[in-house]
Structure formats: structure tokens, C-alpha cells
Amino acid sequence: MPQLTFEQVKEQVRAKKPGNIYLLHGAEPYFIDVLCNMFIDELIPEDARDFNLNVLYGPDDEVPAILSALSQFPMGSDYQVVVVKNAQKVKDLNLLHSYAAKPFPSAVLVLAHYEKKLDGKLKLFKAIDANHGVFESKPLWDNQLPGWIKKEFSQEGKKITDFNAGLIAEFLGNDLRKIDNEIRKLLIVTEAEKEITQNQIEKYIGISRNFNVFELCSALVFQDAYKANLIANYLAENMKEGQLPMLISGMYNYFLKLFQLAGKTGLTDQTITAIINTRSITAIREYKTALQNYSDADVQYVISLLAEYDQYSKGMNIGDAGMQDLLRELIFKILNSSSLRDRNRLIESHSR
């Protein structure tokens, strides 16, 4: 049988038409947890769970205990549901392949196999794959997270912009359990609101503290264009009067230290510490990375850019450009310093 998607399993459970056996396996625990909860909540009425629901755990429960639970007849319910959490830790789990060949008609067995996939060569996997339901729970890619966050809010009747969904994703990373917890928190505190706003995200998740000039410099150092632009957009959309010169000053000081390091030979951690004025291992590692990602000429070019945009930020020769546009333009030029520097040199040579 073709493997099931997350939505297909949900549809079968909601329609009260489940199969007899489901293998939920893979590296992403969140989707497995959601489906396990659905099997419990949707199939067994709360007042009938004492007789019709068994939640077992590996390695505490072994195959005989699982078979014993499956053999019980449902009382006041259509199904006897047996959910095995941490199935990857059940001793001799493969022995269930005989049961998979002839399951009890009124029983629903859910194997929650976390951390990794069940070995496809095992008889149990082949039996479930051929005749029952298999769902592989895969982690989301970073670029999938904002869309997933938007969908989660939409299902609860809430709106959120692409930008704000991206903020949450960037701040919380790809831990879906953690993201879901924060989503539930926001849903509770914004019950009367139709849209999740940036102010609410800042207040209840504390996101703004990770969107500052220091994090921006770090993103530039690692040439992480996505993160650098995300932070720049956040700062641009929340820019107060007179803030751009301070942001540029922070970046200028950072690259000035990098310029001082670039002129040294045989750099040691002690030398770096003396120039950047911190013993932070993270900071030392960051500057070492910067020296690899930016040549001496690149650093000089960036410093000249920062000096130029510092003048713009104080209102000199900016024309109709706004402070927000200047910041975004500056970040683009820093991220592309090598190619822009080469292009400028080529233009100058042709103009002579």
C-alpha cells in the first residue's frame, strides 16, 4: 500500500474509519504525537476509555503485553485502541509481524516509533506496509516553517503575516513542539483578536531581543542572507527616529575590529581577545569565521560602505530614500561585497 500522509491519517481517524494497524515512525516527534492524541480523542469517548484504551510504553511493556491489550473486546465503543509510545524501545517488536498478518477486527494498534524509521527489512514493517497504514514523520525544512506556522494559526481562525510567521520561525528554530507551545500561548492571550501582531509576538514570546545589531553582525559574518535580511527587515519596520546612525555605528565598530585583525599575521586567541576586548569563545570563533568569509579587500570595502551610509543616515545626499530602504540596501551590499567590489573595479577600469 502507498504510505499515508499526515492529512490522510487525520481524515481516516476523523471519519471514524481507521485501519487496524498504524506505524507512525520517523525523526519528527511532533506529528507522531499529534496523531497519537487524535486516535485517543477521536475514537474513544472519554467515559469509555477505562475499558477501551491502553497506552503502553517501551521498554516497560513488551510484545506479550501489547497482544494482551489488543485481545480485549471493546465495551461501549466500536474499538479497542492500543497506543504504544516509544515503540522503538520495545524488545522483540518484530514479533508483532504474526499479529499484523491477522489483526483483531475490533482493535486499532498504533505504534509510535520515535527518533528513526523502523527498519524496512523487518517482517513487521513489510506486513504493515503491505496491508495497513504507514506514516513517515519527517522534519520540516527551515523554509517550510513560516508556511506551517501560518497554517496552524489559520486552522484556529487567526491571521498572521508572512513576515511575522518568519519572525517566529527564525526565533524558535525548527523544534515543532516548542513552536506549537508558543502558538497555543498566543492563541490563549489573543482570544479576542483576529490577527497575531508583531507587538503580541514580542510581548509573549520575547522575540525582539534576538533582532538587534549584534545578531545582525553575526548573520553578516556567517553570510546567512536569510537571517540578515529578516533582522534588517524587522529593524527597518520598527525603526525609531535617529536609530539608523546607531545601527551603522554598531556595524562599523564590528568591521573595524575585523580590519584590525585582518592586518595581523599568526593570529592567536590571545591576539583576537586583545583587539575585540572579550574572552567569549563564541565571539572569538565568530571573528575567525569572519576572517575566512571576508578578504582584506572585502573588509575595507564594507568599512567604506558603512562610512558612506553613515552620511546618508544623517540626511546627506539621500534624495527620496527613506531610512528603512537605506538599511536594506546597505545589508544587500555587505552580503554581496565581493561581487560588487569586483564590478566597481571593472567599471572604473573601463572609464579610464
ZAVEXNU-397632 format. One record per residue (C-alpha): residue number from 0; x, y, z. Coordinates in Angstrom, 2 decimals, m for minus. Example, Ala and Ser with C-alpha at 12.3 -4.5 7.8 and 13.67 -1.06 7.14 Angstrom:
# residues 2
<nr = 0; x = 12.30; y = m4.50; z = 7.80>
<nr = 1; x = 13.67; y = m1.06; z = 7.14>
//
This chain:
# residues 352
<nr = 0; x = 0.00; y = 0.00; z = 0.00>
<nr = 1; x = 1.21; y = 3.55; z = m0.60>
<nr = 2; x = 2.41; y = 5.28; z = 2.53>
<nr = 3; x = m0.03; y = 7.67; z = 4.14>
<nr = 4; x = 0.35; y = 11.39; z = 4.56>
<nr = 5; x = m0.30; y = 13.21; z = 7.81>
<nr = 6; x = m3.59; y = 14.55; z = 6.45>
<nr = 7; x = m4.73; y = 11.14; z = 5.23>
<nr = 8; x = m4.27; y = 9.60; z = 8.67>
<nr = 9; x = m6.18; y = 12.52; z = 10.24>
<nr = 10; x = m9.03; y = 12.09; z = 7.74>
<nr = 11; x = m9.35; y = 8.36; z = 8.48>
<nr = 12; x = m9.48; y = 8.98; z = 12.22>
<nr = 13; x = m11.94; y = 11.88; z = 12.00>
<nr = 14; x = m14.21; y = 9.83; z = 9.74>
<nr = 15; x = m14.17; y = 7.06; z = 12.39>
<nr = 16; x = m12.89; y = 4.66; z = 9.73>
<nr = 17; x = m9.45; y = 3.68; z = 11.00>
<nr = 18; x = m7.39; y = 0.75; z = 9.83>
<nr = 19; x = m6.32; y = m1.97; z = 12.24>
<nr = 20; x = m2.63; y = m1.07; z = 12.46>
<nr = 21; x = m0.68; y = 2.17; z = 12.02>
<nr = 22; x = 3.07; y = 2.59; z = 12.10>
<nr = 23; x = 3.96; y = 6.21; z = 12.84>
<nr = 24; x = 7.72; y = 6.47; z = 12.55>
<nr = 25; x = 10.47; y = 8.97; z = 11.75>
<nr = 26; x = 12.66; y = 11.74; z = 13.06>
<nr = 27; x = 9.99; y = 14.39; z = 13.80>
<nr = 28; x = 8.17; y = 13.55; z = 17.08>
<nr = 29; x = 5.61; y = 16.36; z = 16.83>
<nr = 30; x = 3.48; y = 14.87; z = 14.05>
<nr = 31; x = 3.56; y = 11.44; z = 15.72>
<nr = 32; x = 2.33; y = 12.98; z = 18.99>
<nr = 33; x = m0.49; y = 14.85; z = 17.26>
<nr = 34; x = m1.74; y = 11.68; z = 15.55>
<nr = 35; x = m1.48; y = 9.59; z = 18.72>
<nr = 36; x = m3.63; y = 12.14; z = 20.55>
<nr = 37; x = m6.17; y = 12.07; z = 17.71>
<nr = 38; x = m6.52; y = 8.29; z = 17.88>
<nr = 39; x = m7.32; y = 8.65; z = 21.57>
<nr = 40; x = m9.54; y = 11.74; z = 21.44>
<nr = 41; x = m11.48; y = 10.96; z = 18.28>
<nr = 42; x = m12.04; y = 7.21; z = 18.52>
<nr = 43; x = m12.76; y = 6.61; z = 22.20>
<nr = 44; x = m15.36; y = 8.59; z = 24.18>
<nr = 45; x = m13.87; y = 9.92; z = 27.39>
<nr = 46; x = m16.24; y = 7.93; z = 29.59>
<nr = 47; x = m15.30; y = 4.69; z = 27.80>
<nr = 48; x = m11.51; y = 4.94; z = 27.95>
<nr = 49; x = m11.06; y = 2.84; z = 31.09>
<nr = 50; x = m12.21; y = m0.24; z = 29.17>
<nr = 51; x = m11.24; y = 0.57; z = 25.59>
<nr = 52; x = m7.92; y = 2.37; z = 25.68>
<nr = 53; x = m4.45; y = 1.15; z = 26.56>
<nr = 54; x = m1.40; y = 3.41; z = 26.30>
<nr = 55; x = 1.74; y = 1.30; z = 26.63>
<nr = 56; x = 5.39; y = 2.36; z = 26.70>
<nr = 57; x = 8.59; y = 0.76; z = 25.54>
<nr = 58; x = 10.68; y = m0.64; z = 27.10>
<nr = 59; x = 8.30; y = m1.09; z = 30.09>
<nr = 60; x = 5.79; y = m3.07; z = 28.02>
<nr = 61; x = 6.81; y = m5.92; z = 25.74>
<nr = 62; x = 5.08; y = m7.79; z = 22.91>
<nr = 63; x = 3.01; y = m10.12; z = 25.18>
<nr = 64; x = 1.54; y = m7.08; z = 26.98>
<nr = 65; x = 0.67; y = m5.48; z = 23.66>
<nr = 66; x = m1.06; y = m8.62; z = 22.41>
<nr = 67; x = m2.95; y = m8.97; z = 25.68>
<nr = 68; x = m4.29; y = m5.41; z = 25.39>
<nr = 69; x = m5.30; y = m5.97; z = 21.76>
<nr = 70; x = m7.24; y = m9.14; z = 22.64>
<nr = 71; x = m9.72; y = m7.30; z = 24.89>
<nr = 72; x = m13.19; y = m6.72; z = 23.45>
<nr = 73; x = m14.46; y = m3.15; z = 23.30>
<nr = 74; x = m17.17; y = m2.16; z = 25.79>
<nr = 75; x = m19.38; y = 0.81; z = 24.94>
<nr = 76; x = m17.15; y = 1.65; z = 21.99>
<nr = 77; x = m16.56; y = 0.42; z = 18.45>
<nr = 78; x = m12.85; y = m0.03; z = 19.00>
<nr = 79; x = m10.22; y = m1.23; z = 21.41>
<nr = 80; x = m7.34; y = 1.24; z = 20.87>
<nr = 81; x = m3.80; y = 0.35; z = 21.87>
<nr = 82; x = m1.17; y = 3.09; z = 21.52>
<nr = 83; x = 2.45; y = 2.03; z = 22.01>
<nr = 84; x = 4.66; y = 5.02; z = 22.77>
<nr = 85; x = 8.43; y = 4.67; z = 22.26>
<nr = 86; x = 7.83; y = 1.58; z = 20.16>
<nr = 87; x = 11.47; y = 1.74; z = 19.09>
<nr = 88; x = 12.37; y = 0.58; z = 22.62>
<nr = 89; x = 10.03; y = m2.43; z = 22.73>
<nr = 90; x = 12.02; y = m5.65; z = 22.98>
<nr = 91; x = 11.46; y = m8.01; z = 20.03>
<nr = 92; x = 8.97; y = m5.63; z = 18.43>
<nr = 93; x = 9.36; y = m7.56; z = 15.18>
<nr = 94; x = 7.44; y = m10.47; z = 16.76>
<nr = 95; x = 4.27; y = m8.49; z = 16.10>
<nr = 96; x = 4.55; y = m9.40; z = 12.40>
<nr = 97; x = 2.39; y = m12.51; z = 13.04>
<nr = 98; x = m0.33; y = m10.32; z = 14.55>
<nr = 99; x = m0.05; y = m7.89; z = 11.63>
<nr = 100; x = m0.91; y = m10.76; z = 9.27>
<nr = 101; x = m4.22; y = m11.36; z = 11.10>
<nr = 102; x = m5.21; y = m8.50; z = 13.43>
<nr = 103; x = m8.31; y = m8.47; z = 15.62>
<nr = 104; x = m11.10; y = m6.74; z = 13.64>
<nr = 105; x = m12.21; y = m4.50; z = 16.54>
<nr = 106; x = m8.69; y = m3.45; z = 17.61>
<nr = 107; x = m6.64; y = m0.46; z = 16.46>
<nr = 108; x = m2.90; y = m0.71; z = 17.12>
<nr = 109; x = m0.84; y = 2.48; z = 16.88>
<nr = 110; x = 2.95; y = 2.10; z = 17.00>
<nr = 111; x = 4.62; y = 5.43; z = 17.81>
<nr = 112; x = 8.19; y = 4.76; z = 16.70>
<nr = 113; x = 10.25; y = 7.88; z = 17.50>
<nr = 114; x = 13.76; y = 9.07; z = 16.56>
<nr = 115; x = 14.15; y = 6.99; z = 13.42>
<nr = 116; x = 12.29; y = 4.83; z = 10.93>
<nr = 117; x = 11.51; y = 1.18; z = 11.58>
<nr = 118; x = 13.91; y = m0.98; z = 9.60>
<nr = 119; x = 12.26; y = m1.63; z = 6.23>
<nr = 120; x = 13.81; y = m5.10; z = 6.08>
<nr = 121; x = 11.90; y = m6.34; z = 9.12>
<nr = 122; x = 8.90; y = m8.65; z = 8.66>
<nr = 123; x = 6.81; y = m6.32; z = 10.82>
<nr = 124; x = 7.46; y = m3.35; z = 8.56>
<nr = 125; x = 6.72; y = m5.36; z = 5.42>
<nr = 126; x = 3.47; y = m6.70; z = 6.89>
<nr = 127; x = 2.23; y = m3.26; z = 7.97>
<nr = 128; x = 3.39; y = m1.60; z = 4.74>
<nr = 129; x = 1.61; y = m4.21; z = 2.62>
<nr = 130; x = m1.73; y = m4.31; z = 4.42>
<nr = 131; x = m2.08; y = m1.43; z = 6.87>
<nr = 132; x = m1.01; y = 2.20; z = 7.37>
<nr = 133; x = 2.49; y = 3.66; z = 7.47>
<nr = 134; x = 3.22; y = 7.34; z = 8.07>
<nr = 135; x = 6.78; y = 8.67; z = 8.00>
<nr = 136; x = 7.17; y = 11.79; z = 10.14>
<nr = 137; x = 9.81; y = 14.00; z = 8.54>
<nr = 138; x = 11.24; y = 17.26; z = 9.96>
<nr = 139; x = 10.23; y = 20.42; z = 8.14>
<nr = 140; x = 12.86; y = 22.36; z = 6.22>
<nr = 141; x = 13.57; y = 25.85; z = 7.54>
<nr = 142; x = 11.89; y = 27.43; z = 4.53>
<nr = 143; x = 8.72; y = 25.41; z = 5.23>
<nr = 144; x = 8.30; y = 26.65; z = 8.81>
<nr = 145; x = 6.65; y = 30.06; z = 8.15>
<nr = 146; x = 4.03; y = 28.44; z = 5.92>
<nr = 147; x = 3.35; y = 25.76; z = 8.51>
<nr = 148; x = 3.00; y = 28.40; z = 11.26>
<nr = 149; x = 0.53; y = 30.36; z = 9.12>
<nr = 150; x = m1.49; y = 27.20; z = 8.53>
<nr = 151; x = m1.61; y = 26.38; z = 12.25>
<nr = 152; x = m2.96; y = 29.84; z = 13.05>
<nr = 153; x = m5.38; y = 29.72; z = 10.12>
<nr = 154; x = m6.89; y = 26.47; z = 11.38>
<nr = 155; x = m7.65; y = 28.29; z = 14.64>
<nr = 156; x = m9.29; y = 31.19; z = 12.79>
<nr = 157; x = m6.32; y = 33.55; z = 13.17>
<nr = 158; x = m4.34; y = 35.51; z = 10.59>
<nr = 159; x = m0.61; y = 36.19; z = 10.66>
<nr = 160; x = 1.55; y = 37.88; z = 8.03>
<nr = 161; x = 4.41; y = 36.11; z = 6.25>
<nr = 162; x = 6.87; y = 38.42; z = 7.99>
<nr = 163; x = 5.55; y = 37.68; z = 11.50>
<nr = 164; x = 5.42; y = 33.95; z = 10.81>
<nr = 165; x = 9.05; y = 34.21; z = 9.67>
<nr = 166; x = 9.97; y = 36.00; z = 12.89>
<nr = 167; x = 8.56; y = 33.17; z = 14.99>
<nr = 168; x = 10.28; y = 30.53; z = 12.87>
<nr = 169; x = 13.66; y = 32.28; z = 12.99>
<nr = 170; x = 13.48; y = 32.88; z = 16.74>
<nr = 171; x = 12.27; y = 29.43; z = 17.80>
<nr = 172; x = 14.09; y = 27.27; z = 15.26>
<nr = 173; x = 12.65; y = 24.02; z = 13.88>
<nr = 174; x = 11.52; y = 22.46; z = 17.18>
<nr = 175; x = 7.85; y = 21.96; z = 16.28>
<nr = 176; x = 6.86; y = 21.03; z = 19.82>
<nr = 177; x = 8.30; y = 24.32; z = 21.06>
<nr = 178; x = 6.67; y = 26.30; z = 18.26>
<nr = 179; x = 3.32; y = 24.64; z = 18.94>
<nr = 180; x = 3.55; y = 25.55; z = 22.64>
<nr = 181; x = 4.14; y = 29.21; z = 21.73>
<nr = 182; x = 1.29; y = 29.14; z = 19.22>
<nr = 183; x = m1.07; y = 27.79; z = 21.91>
<nr = 184; x = 0.12; y = 30.53; z = 24.25>
<nr = 185; x = m0.56; y = 33.23; z = 21.67>
<nr = 186; x = m4.00; y = 31.77; z = 20.92>
<nr = 187; x = m4.95; y = 32.00; z = 24.59>
<nr = 188; x = m3.74; y = 35.55; z = 25.19>
<nr = 189; x = m5.16; y = 36.86; z = 21.89>
<nr = 190; x = m8.52; y = 35.13; z = 22.11>
<nr = 191; x = m10.49; y = 38.23; z = 21.12>
<nr = 192; x = m8.14; y = 39.27; z = 18.29>
<nr = 193; x = m8.41; y = 38.17; z = 14.66>
<nr = 194; x = m4.75; y = 38.66; z = 13.74>
<nr = 195; x = m1.47; y = 37.91; z = 15.50>
<nr = 196; x = 0.55; y = 41.11; z = 15.57>
<nr = 197; x = 4.23; y = 41.82; z = 15.93>
<nr = 198; x = 3.67; y = 43.52; z = 19.29>
<nr = 199; x = 1.99; y = 40.40; z = 20.62>
<nr = 200; x = 4.85; y = 38.22; z = 19.40>
<nr = 201; x = 7.39; y = 40.48; z = 21.07>
<nr = 202; x = 5.43; y = 40.65; z = 24.32>
<nr = 203; x = 4.57; y = 36.98; z = 24.76>
<nr = 204; x = 7.47; y = 35.23; z = 23.02>
<nr = 205; x = 10.16; y = 37.85; z = 23.70>
<nr = 206; x = 11.32; y = 37.82; z = 20.11>
<nr = 207; x = 12.76; y = 41.33; z = 19.81>
<nr = 208; x = 15.81; y = 40.64; z = 21.95>
<nr = 209; x = 17.21; y = 38.40; z = 19.20>
<nr = 210; x = 16.71; y = 41.00; z = 16.49>
<nr = 211; x = 19.37; y = 43.59; z = 17.17>
<nr = 212; x = 22.58; y = 44.91; z = 15.68>
<nr = 213; x = 24.69; y = 42.19; z = 17.35>
<nr = 214; x = 22.63; y = 39.39; z = 15.81>
<nr = 215; x = 22.70; y = 41.28; z = 12.51>
<nr = 216; x = 26.51; y = 41.41; z = 12.57>
<nr = 217; x = 26.62; y = 37.70; z = 13.38>
<nr = 218; x = 24.37; y = 36.90; z = 10.42>
<nr = 219; x = 26.58; y = 39.03; z = 8.14>
<nr = 220; x = 29.71; y = 37.28; z = 9.40>
<nr = 221; x = 28.30; y = 33.85; z = 8.59>
<nr = 222; x = 26.90; y = 35.23; z = 5.32>
<nr = 223; x = 23.46; y = 34.00; z = 6.31>
<nr = 224; x = 21.48; y = 36.11; z = 3.86>
<nr = 225; x = 18.09; y = 34.86; z = 5.03>
<nr = 226; x = 18.68; y = 35.71; z = 8.68>
<nr = 227; x = 20.45; y = 39.00; z = 7.92>
<nr = 228; x = 17.56; y = 40.18; z = 5.74>
<nr = 229; x = 14.99; y = 39.01; z = 8.27>
<nr = 230; x = 16.68; y = 41.01; z = 11.04>
<nr = 231; x = 17.19; y = 44.00; z = 8.74>
<nr = 232; x = 13.51; y = 43.95; z = 7.77>
<nr = 233; x = 12.50; y = 43.72; z = 11.41>
<nr = 234; x = 14.73; y = 46.65; z = 12.35>
<nr = 235; x = 13.56; y = 48.63; z = 9.33>
<nr = 236; x = 9.88; y = 48.14; z = 10.15>
<nr = 237; x = 10.44; y = 49.13; z = 13.77>
<nr = 238; x = 12.94; y = 51.93; z = 13.22>
<nr = 239; x = 12.73; y = 54.92; z = 15.52>
<nr = 240; x = 13.96; y = 58.39; z = 14.62>
<nr = 241; x = 17.73; y = 58.60; z = 14.82>
<nr = 242; x = 18.17; y = 54.83; z = 15.10>
<nr = 243; x = 19.90; y = 54.16; z = 11.77>
<nr = 244; x = 23.12; y = 56.02; z = 12.67>
<nr = 245; x = 23.37; y = 53.90; z = 15.83>
<nr = 246; x = 22.87; y = 50.67; z = 13.86>
<nr = 247; x = 25.53; y = 51.69; z = 11.35>
<nr = 248; x = 27.87; y = 52.68; z = 14.17>
<nr = 249; x = 27.49; y = 49.20; z = 15.69>
<nr = 250; x = 28.29; y = 47.53; z = 12.37>
<nr = 251; x = 31.18; y = 49.93; z = 11.75>
<nr = 252; x = 32.78; y = 49.09; z = 15.11>
<nr = 253; x = 32.44; y = 45.40; z = 14.36>
<nr = 254; x = 34.08; y = 45.59; z = 10.93>
<nr = 255; x = 36.73; y = 47.99; z = 12.22>
<nr = 256; x = 37.86; y = 45.30; z = 14.67>
<nr = 257; x = 37.81; y = 42.85; z = 11.80>
<nr = 258; x = 40.01; y = 45.23; z = 9.79>
<nr = 259; x = 42.49; y = 45.38; z = 12.68>
<nr = 260; x = 42.58; y = 41.58; z = 12.86>
<nr = 261; x = 42.98; y = 41.24; z = 9.09>
<nr = 262; x = 46.33; y = 43.06; z = 9.26>
<nr = 263; x = 47.79; y = 40.61; z = 11.77>
<nr = 264; x = 49.81; y = 37.52; z = 10.94>
<nr = 265; x = 49.85; y = 34.37; z = 13.03>
<nr = 266; x = 46.67; y = 35.26; z = 14.89>
<nr = 267; x = 46.17; y = 33.61; z = 18.26>
<nr = 268; x = 43.13; y = 33.62; z = 20.51>
<nr = 269; x = 45.02; y = 35.98; z = 22.82>
<nr = 270; x = 45.58; y = 38.46; z = 19.99>
<nr = 271; x = 41.94; y = 38.31; z = 18.97>
<nr = 272; x = 40.86; y = 38.75; z = 22.61>
<nr = 273; x = 43.03; y = 41.86; z = 22.97>
<nr = 274; x = 41.50; y = 43.50; z = 19.88>
<nr = 275; x = 37.82; y = 42.56; z = 20.30>
<nr = 276; x = 38.01; y = 43.09; z = 24.07>
<nr = 277; x = 36.21; y = 39.91; z = 25.14>
<nr = 278; x = 37.19; y = 36.39; z = 26.15>
<nr = 279; x = 33.94; y = 34.95; z = 24.81>
<nr = 280; x = 34.69; y = 31.71; z = 22.95>
<nr = 281; x = 31.67; y = 32.34; z = 20.75>
<nr = 282; x = 32.90; y = 35.81; z = 19.81>
<nr = 283; x = 36.41; y = 34.55; z = 19.07>
<nr = 284; x = 35.00; y = 31.81; z = 16.85>
<nr = 285; x = 32.77; y = 34.35; z = 15.13>
<nr = 286; x = 35.66; y = 36.65; z = 14.23>
<nr = 287; x = 37.69; y = 33.69; z = 12.95>
<nr = 288; x = 34.80; y = 32.83; z = 10.66>
<nr = 289; x = 34.57; y = 36.44; z = 9.53>
<nr = 290; x = 38.24; y = 36.39; z = 8.52>
<nr = 291; x = 37.54; y = 33.34; z = 6.36>
<nr = 292; x = 34.42; y = 34.77; z = 4.73>
<nr = 293; x = 35.70; y = 38.31; z = 4.07>
<nr = 294; x = 39.00; y = 39.09; z = 2.40>
<nr = 295; x = 41.06; y = 42.12; z = 3.45>
<nr = 296; x = 39.76; y = 43.97; z = 0.40>
<nr = 297; x = 36.16; y = 42.99; z = 1.29>
<nr = 298; x = 36.56; y = 44.36; z = 4.81>
<nr = 299; x = 37.93; y = 47.65; z = 3.51>
<nr = 300; x = 35.05; y = 47.88; z = 1.03>
<nr = 301; x = 32.48; y = 47.24; z = 3.78>
<nr = 302; x = 34.05; y = 49.88; z = 6.01>
<nr = 303; x = 33.88; y = 52.41; z = 3.18>
<nr = 304; x = 30.23; y = 51.44; z = 2.60>
<nr = 305; x = 29.43; y = 51.97; z = 6.28>
<nr = 306; x = 31.13; y = 55.37; z = 6.25>
<nr = 307; x = 29.13; y = 56.33; z = 3.15>
<nr = 308; x = 25.80; y = 55.16; z = 4.58>
<nr = 309; x = 26.55; y = 56.84; z = 7.89>
<nr = 310; x = 26.45; y = 60.13; z = 5.98>
<nr = 311; x = 23.20; y = 59.10; z = 4.30>
<nr = 312; x = 21.70; y = 58.19; z = 7.67>
<nr = 313; x = 22.32; y = 61.77; z = 8.81>
<nr = 314; x = 20.38; y = 63.17; z = 5.85>
<nr = 315; x = 23.22; y = 63.94; z = 3.44>
<nr = 316; x = 22.61; y = 63.33; z = m0.30>
<nr = 317; x = 19.85; y = 60.77; z = 0.21>
<nr = 318; x = 17.25; y = 62.22; z = m2.14>
<nr = 319; x = 13.89; y = 60.48; z = m1.62>
<nr = 320; x = 15.31; y = 57.39; z = 0.06>
<nr = 321; x = 13.87; y = 56.52; z = 3.46>
<nr = 322; x = 15.88; y = 55.21; z = 6.41>
<nr = 323; x = 14.29; y = 51.78; z = 6.05>
<nr = 324; x = 15.32; y = 51.47; z = 2.40>
<nr = 325; x = 18.85; y = 52.62; z = 3.21>
<nr = 326; x = 19.26; y = 49.87; z = 5.79>
<nr = 327; x = 18.00; y = 47.15; z = 3.45>
<nr = 328; x = 20.22; y = 48.45; z = 0.64>
<nr = 329; x = 23.26; y = 48.53; z = 2.91>
<nr = 330; x = 22.74; y = 44.93; z = 4.08>
<nr = 331; x = 22.42; y = 43.77; z = 0.49>
<nr = 332; x = 25.71; y = 45.46; z = m0.44>
<nr = 333; x = 27.57; y = 44.00; z = 2.55>
<nr = 334; x = 26.34; y = 40.48; z = 1.77>
<nr = 335; x = 27.46; y = 40.92; z = m1.84>
<nr = 336; x = 30.62; y = 42.89; z = m1.10>
<nr = 337; x = 32.98; y = 40.72; z = m3.17>
<nr = 338; x = 30.94; y = 40.79; z = m6.37>
<nr = 339; x = 30.08; y = 44.48; z = m6.02>
<nr = 340; x = 33.70; y = 45.39; z = m5.34>
<nr = 341; x = 34.82; y = 43.49; z = m8.46>
<nr = 342; x = 32.09; y = 45.12; z = m10.54>
<nr = 343; x = 33.07; y = 48.60; z = m9.36>
<nr = 344; x = 36.70; y = 47.93; z = m10.16>
<nr = 345; x = 35.75; y = 46.76; z = m13.66>
<nr = 346; x = 33.64; y = 49.89; z = m14.24>
<nr = 347; x = 36.50; y = 52.12; z = m13.10>
<nr = 348; x = 38.97; y = 50.41; z = m15.42>
<nr = 349; x = 36.66; y = 50.92; z = m18.44>
<nr = 350; x = 36.09; y = 54.57; z = m17.58>
<nr = 351; x = 39.78; y = 55.45; z = m17.70>
//
